[in-house]
């Protein structure tokens, strides 16, 4: 491999396996930084992109939006970071800054956003460019591999938890990368956490219990006590009426994924009683700064299974099949 090229795993077409390529090292624009990537988490959103459940915005594409790396070059306008700084790159890769949502401090709803690993190349690679103003400084308490899942699983989980308000009894449906992090935050906040896994997933239930959940069972089971709020991380629409049925009057169900299968019809009585349903869209930079500070203070323990970059397809398959306890992370060094 030439010193002027680097390795990446690219999606050539929707539904196809990723292919290993060598490409020229990207050159950062005036407001961008170039990272030598050390680790990149494998998020369920990557599966939605690869499978075409999110409309293809550009192909070929380098996926990955839980990126940790070291800055090796920077554009002429970048002042925030120095060469050698370790930073994280999240899903939200840029916003327009001029639409009504950006002007009202709701940049997560921007009308013309950029997304890392979706509308711009991501971190399944040895090098990536990112807008400097959308990168985060990372807590020194976590190494690169263990920091990567914070950048989407952690951030989206944190935003979902905020939308649950001060709920004391919190249900979490789908106990994967995001759930295992946000369960720790909720336990630290002295909430009761009830974990719902795939039916029959005893290992997943044991894992949830080891993190301090007061109860763990299949998603087809009712919790021993009704929930004040529920977070749904699994992309399964049928879980919405199930969660509503297990939630008290005035409670909230938060759908935390970017994609979900169709929600089946359900009787109005499940929603009645001032229950509410909300979705989470992306993140704001304020979310990221708050969460990363909190992650260092708790401190959060990320459980990871590490795959070399060349085995990105194996990591994707493991996430798809629910074979990862915690988060899958690519070692891109």
LOLUM-355712 format. One record per residue (C-alpha): x, y negated, z. Coordinates in nm, 4 decimals. Each point is the difference from the previous one (the first is absolute). Last residue first. Layout:
<sites>
((X; Y; Z))
...
</sites>
This chain:
<sites>
((-0.5259; -0.0674; 1.3208))
((-0.3677; 0.0328; -0.0942))
((-0.1161; 0.2154; 0.2904))
((-0.3687; 0.0390; -0.0761))
((-0.2431; -0.0054; 0.2929))
((-0.3005; 0.2159; 0.0818))
((-0.2017; -0.1182; 0.3004))
((-0.1493; 0.1526; 0.3140))
((-0.0461; 0.3758; -0.0051))
((0.0304; 0.0761; -0.3715))
((-0.1755; 0.2976; -0.1626))
((-0.3235; -0.1840; -0.0818))
((-0.0149; 0.1367; -0.3548))
((0.0355; -0.3379; -0.1694))
((0.2763; -0.1051; 0.2378))
((0.1993; 0.3174; -0.0700))
((-0.0591; -0.0333; -0.3754))
((0.1300; -0.3588; 0.0041))
((0.3097; 0.1083; 0.1898))
((0.0649; 0.2791; -0.2493))
((-0.0349; -0.2468; -0.2892))
((0.2465; -0.2375; 0.1696))
((0.2618; 0.2755; 0.0115))
((0.2710; -0.1972; -0.1829))
((-0.0312; -0.2738; 0.2650))
((0.1027; 0.2421; 0.2748))
((-0.2840; 0.1022; 0.2333))
((-0.0418; -0.0942; 0.3674))
((-0.2869; 0.1077; 0.2238))
((-0.0813; -0.2765; 0.2415))
((-0.1428; -0.0625; 0.3457))
((0.0150; -0.3703; 0.0799))
((0.0344; -0.0925; 0.3672))
((-0.1366; -0.3450; 0.0788))
((0.1700; -0.2131; 0.2644))
((-0.2228; -0.1530; 0.1564))
((0.1990; -0.3216; -0.0570))
((0.1543; 0.0928; -0.3349))
((-0.3348; 0.0976; -0.1521))
((-0.1572; -0.3154; 0.1445))
((0.2499; -0.2248; -0.1773))
((-0.0556; 0.1969; -0.3206))
((-0.3762; -0.0338; 0.0412))
((-0.0073; -0.3746; 0.0507))
((0.2361; -0.0734; -0.2905))
((-0.1863; 0.2323; -0.2335))
((-0.3465; -0.1260; 0.0844))
((0.1270; -0.3573; -0.0516))
((0.1260; 0.1040; -0.3417))
((-0.3553; 0.0967; -0.0860))
((-0.1195; 0.3488; -0.0757))
((-0.1775; 0.2077; -0.2666))
((-0.3773; 0.0188; 0.0172))
((-0.1656; 0.1634; 0.2992))
((-0.3643; 0.0966; -0.0190))
((-0.2835; -0.0625; 0.2412))
((-0.3144; 0.1836; 0.1097))
((-0.2249; -0.1332; 0.2742))
((-0.2261; 0.1389; 0.2706))
((-0.2687; -0.2439; 0.1022))
((-0.2353; 0.2699; 0.1285))
((-0.0766; 0.1275; -0.3479))
((0.2825; 0.1466; -0.2043))
((-0.0702; 0.3651; 0.0796))
((-0.3764; -0.0707; 0.0031))
((0.0272; -0.1049; -0.3644))
((0.0244; 0.3607; -0.1088))
((0.3023; 0.0965; -0.2116))
((0.0796; 0.0020; -0.3694))
((0.3453; 0.1362; -0.0786))
((0.3105; -0.2207; -0.0084))
((0.1967; 0.0545; -0.3188))
((0.3655; 0.0908; 0.0433))
((0.2189; -0.2594; 0.1666))
((0.2755; -0.2276; -0.1268))
((0.1994; -0.2809; 0.1616))
((-0.0316; 0.1711; 0.3370))
((-0.0935; -0.1444; 0.3396))
((-0.3758; 0.0422; 0.0190))
((-0.0914; -0.1567; 0.3349))
((-0.3088; 0.1227; 0.1854))
((-0.1343; -0.2463; 0.2553))
((-0.2080; 0.0376; 0.3134))
((-0.3034; -0.2064; 0.1000))
((-0.1929; 0.3159; 0.0794))
((0.2416; 0.2805; 0.0785))
((0.1966; 0.1932; -0.2626))
((-0.0134; 0.3757; -0.0667))
((-0.2713; -0.0214; -0.2665))
((0.1887; -0.2865; -0.1633))
((0.3111; 0.2180; -0.0236))
((-0.1907; 0.2770; -0.1757))
((-0.1681; -0.2530; -0.2306))
((0.3478; -0.1241; -0.1019))
((0.1726; 0.3383; -0.0102))
((-0.1830; 0.0927; -0.3208))
((0.2091; -0.2584; -0.1850))
((0.3258; 0.1902; 0.0424))
((0.3183; -0.2036; -0.0476))
((0.1259; 0.0949; 0.3497))
((0.0983; -0.3110; 0.1978))
((-0.3371; -0.0635; 0.1635))
((0.0171; -0.2111; 0.3159))
((-0.2843; 0.0405; 0.2476))
((-0.1434; -0.2321; 0.2626))
((-0.1742; 0.0160; 0.3384))
((-0.0124; 0.3774; -0.0274))
((-0.2490; 0.2355; 0.1629))
((0.1441; 0.2450; 0.2547))
((0.0977; 0.3660; -0.0400))
((0.0783; -0.0642; -0.3680))
((-0.2206; 0.1711; -0.2590))
((0.1634; 0.2572; -0.2255))
((0.0117; 0.0134; -0.3815))
((0.3079; -0.2254; -0.0066))
((0.1813; 0.2719; 0.1913))
((0.1184; -0.0559; 0.3532))
((0.2242; -0.2083; 0.2224))
((-0.0793; -0.1538; 0.3384))
((0.1775; -0.2342; 0.2439))
((0.2578; -0.1009; -0.2626))
((0.3385; -0.0498; 0.1688))
((0.2460; 0.0658; -0.2825))
((0.0270; 0.3706; 0.0848))
((-0.3774; 0.0266; -0.0393))
((0.0236; -0.1199; -0.3586))
((0.2708; 0.2576; -0.0775))
((-0.2106; 0.2765; 0.1565))
((-0.2900; -0.1059; -0.2215))
((0.2202; 0.0035; -0.3083))
((0.1277; 0.3477; 0.0874))
((-0.3570; 0.1214; 0.0559))
((-0.1144; -0.1128; -0.3425))
((-0.3191; 0.2058; -0.0049))
((-0.2195; -0.2804; -0.1263))
((0.2176; -0.2784; -0.1461))
((0.0884; -0.2346; 0.2821))
((-0.1985; -0.2263; 0.2331))
((0.1861; -0.1693; 0.2860))
((-0.1750; -0.1648; 0.2963))
((0.2020; -0.2829; 0.1566))
((-0.0865; -0.1491; 0.3377))
((0.1417; -0.3524; 0.0195))
((0.2821; -0.0947; 0.2354))
((0.1669; -0.2472; -0.2393))
((0.2939; 0.2430; -0.0143))
((-0.2523; 0.2682; -0.1001))
((-0.1243; -0.2274; -0.2805))
((0.3533; -0.0699; -0.1240))
((0.0891; 0.3700; 0.0084))
((-0.3182; 0.0855; -0.1905))
((0.1025; -0.2652; -0.2532))
((0.3145; 0.1891; -0.0874))
((-0.1398; 0.3527; -0.0291))
((-0.3036; -0.1351; -0.1821))
((0.1964; -0.1773; -0.2725))
((0.2111; 0.3037; -0.0910))
((-0.2713; 0.2643; 0.0246))
((-0.2858; 0.0725; 0.2366))
((-0.3058; -0.0487; -0.2170))
((-0.2903; -0.1419; 0.2007))
((0.1007; -0.2073; 0.3021))
((-0.2594; -0.0602; 0.2721))
((0.0476; -0.2775; 0.2548))
((-0.1585; -0.0147; 0.3432))
((0.0924; -0.3402; 0.1473))
((-0.0986; -0.2163; -0.2951))
((0.1564; -0.3452; 0.0376))
((-0.0374; -0.0964; -0.3644))
((-0.0054; 0.2780; -0.2584))
((0.1195; -0.2520; -0.2592))
((0.3316; -0.0254; 0.1859))
((0.0404; 0.3775; -0.0207))
((-0.0464; -0.0095; -0.3768))
((0.2674; -0.2710; -0.0307))
((0.2371; 0.2104; 0.2105))
((-0.0664; 0.3124; -0.2037))
((0.0692; -0.1947; -0.3177))
((0.3324; -0.1177; 0.1419))
((0.1075; 0.3323; 0.1455))
((-0.0771; 0.2166; -0.2996))
((0.1225; -0.2778; -0.2256))
((0.3374; -0.1366; 0.1089))
((0.0240; 0.1919; 0.3270))
((0.0586; 0.3219; -0.1936))
((0.3475; -0.1240; -0.1073))
((0.1418; -0.0709; 0.3474))
((0.0706; 0.3651; 0.0831))
((0.2113; 0.0527; -0.3136))
((0.1859; -0.3288; 0.0386))
((0.0877; 0.0351; 0.3682))
((-0.2353; -0.1380; 0.2617))
((0.0739; -0.2202; 0.3029))
((0.1552; -0.2698; -0.2181))
((-0.3428; -0.1356; -0.0809))
((-0.0408; -0.0862; -0.3682))
((0.0077; -0.3393; -0.1723))
((-0.2857; -0.0126; -0.2446))
((-0.0154; -0.0647; -0.3741))
((-0.2816; -0.1964; -0.1641))
((0.1866; -0.3333; -0.0227))
((0.2972; 0.1757; -0.1601))
((-0.2011; 0.1255; -0.2951))
((0.1250; 0.3493; -0.0649))
((0.2534; 0.1689; -0.2248))
((0.0696; 0.3723; 0.0325))
((0.3075; 0.2214; -0.0003))
((0.0638; 0.3680; 0.0767))
((-0.3510; 0.0952; -0.1007))
((-0.3376; 0.1165; 0.1243))
((-0.0260; -0.3544; 0.1373))
((-0.2426; -0.1845; -0.2206))
((-0.0399; -0.1399; -0.3486))
((-0.2604; -0.2725; -0.0352))
((-0.3774; 0.0242; -0.0457))
((-0.0125; 0.3285; 0.1941))
((0.3159; 0.0810; 0.1958))
((-0.0058; -0.3374; 0.1727))
((-0.3261; -0.1818; -0.0566))
((-0.0399; -0.3432; -0.1568))
((-0.3083; -0.2058; 0.0737))
((-0.2118; -0.2183; -0.2296))
((-0.3315; -0.0638; 0.1785))
((0.1594; 0.0139; 0.3460))
((-0.1984; 0.2007; 0.2585))
((0.3021; 0.0858; 0.2203))
((0.0910; -0.3685; -0.0289))
((-0.2776; -0.0893; 0.2414))
((0.1586; -0.3164; 0.1404))
((-0.2783; -0.2216; -0.1442))
((0.2173; -0.1362; -0.2830))
((0.0997; 0.3530; -0.1036))
((-0.3649; 0.1021; -0.0120))
((-0.1066; -0.3086; -0.1963))
((0.2630; 0.0692; -0.2699))
((0.3293; -0.1937; -0.0124))
((0.2692; 0.2119; 0.1679))
((0.0026; 0.2537; -0.2849))
((0.0945; 0.2942; 0.2194))
((0.2988; 0.2324; 0.0208))
((0.1188; 0.3508; 0.0815))
((-0.2807; 0.1129; 0.2256))
((0.0864; 0.3693; 0.0440))
((0.2964; -0.0714; 0.2290))
((0.3749; -0.0646; -0.0489))
((0.2228; 0.0373; 0.3053))
((0.3251; -0.1804; 0.0667))
((0.3608; 0.0660; 0.1048))
((0.2220; -0.3053; -0.0546))
((0.3296; 0.0623; -0.1822))
((-0.0190; -0.3030; -0.2292))
((-0.1866; -0.2707; 0.1900))
((-0.3706; -0.0599; 0.0377))
((-0.2429; -0.2887; 0.0239))
((0.1735; -0.2345; -0.2461))
((-0.0964; 0.1496; -0.3359))
((-0.0187; -0.2543; -0.2844))
((0.3022; 0.1224; -0.1989))
((-0.1063; 0.3630; 0.0099))
((0.1505; 0.2575; 0.2298))
((0.2377; 0.2930; -0.0219))
((0.0914; 0.3024; 0.2143))
((-0.2826; -0.0202; 0.2532))
((-0.0185; 0.3199; 0.2023))
((-0.2928; 0.2375; -0.0198))
((-0.3271; 0.1242; 0.1412))
((-0.3014; 0.0526; -0.2255))
((-0.3484; 0.1125; 0.0954))
((-0.1479; -0.0877; -0.3384))
((0.0897; 0.2856; -0.2314))
((-0.0658; 0.0662; -0.3681))
((0.2351; -0.0646; -0.2965))
((-0.2293; -0.0592; -0.2956))
((-0.0165; 0.0958; -0.3664))
((-0.2604; -0.1303; -0.0317))
((-0.1716; -0.3120; 0.1257))
((-0.3354; -0.0847; 0.1569))
((-0.1454; 0.3513; 0.0042))
((-0.3398; -0.0099; 0.1689))
((0.0054; 0.1349; 0.3576))
((-0.1267; 0.3566; 0.0150))
((0.2507; 0.0584; -0.2800))
((0.1625; 0.3005; 0.1684))
((0.3399; -0.1695; 0.0350))
((-0.1510; -0.3216; 0.1371))
((-0.2292; 0.1816; 0.2467))
((0.2932; 0.2201; 0.1017))
((0.2145; -0.3068; 0.0692))
((-0.2858; -0.1283; 0.2166))
((0.0498; 0.3122; 0.2119))
((0.3377; -0.1411; 0.0965))
((0.3469; 0.1440; -0.0563))
((0.2445; -0.2122; 0.1984))
((0.3096; -0.1464; -0.1579))
((0.3535; 0.0143; 0.1365))
((0.3468; -0.1438; -0.0690))
((-0.0766; -0.2329; -0.2876))
((0.2781; -0.2304; -0.1181))
((-0.2136; -0.3096; -0.0113))
((-0.0028; -0.2837; -0.2511))
((-0.1606; -0.3201; 0.1258))
((-0.2508; -0.2226; -0.1748))
((-0.0906; -0.3694; -0.0276))
((0.2348; -0.0808; -0.2897))
((-0.0483; 0.3363; -0.1651))
((0.1875; 0.3103; 0.1112))
((0.1807; 0.2158; -0.2582))
((-0.0955; 0.3669; -0.0110))
((0.2784; 0.2622; -0.0157))
((-0.0182; 0.1470; -0.3487))
((-0.1847; 0.3288; -0.0081))
((0.0655; 0.3668; 0.0648))
((-0.3098; 0.2143; 0.0053))
((-0.1534; 0.2758; 0.2110))
((-0.3557; 0.0803; -0.1047))
((-0.3129; -0.0093; 0.2161))
((-0.2567; 0.2680; -0.0731))
((-0.2908; -0.0972; -0.2210))
((-0.3515; -0.1010; 0.1017))
((0.0197; -0.3493; -0.1453))
((0.2955; -0.0435; -0.2340))
((0.3790; -0.0439; 0.0196))
((0.0171; -0.0340; 0.3813))
((0.3624; -0.0791; 0.0831))
((0.2538; 0.1286; 0.2485))
((0.3008; -0.2318; 0.0013))
((0.3784; 0.0258; -0.0237))
((0.2404; -0.2856; -0.0505))
((0.1956; -0.1619; -0.2793))
((0.2802; -0.2551; -0.0074))
((0.2514; 0.2260; 0.1766))
((-0.0698; 0.2524; -0.2792))
((-0.1368; 0.3410; 0.0980))
</sites>
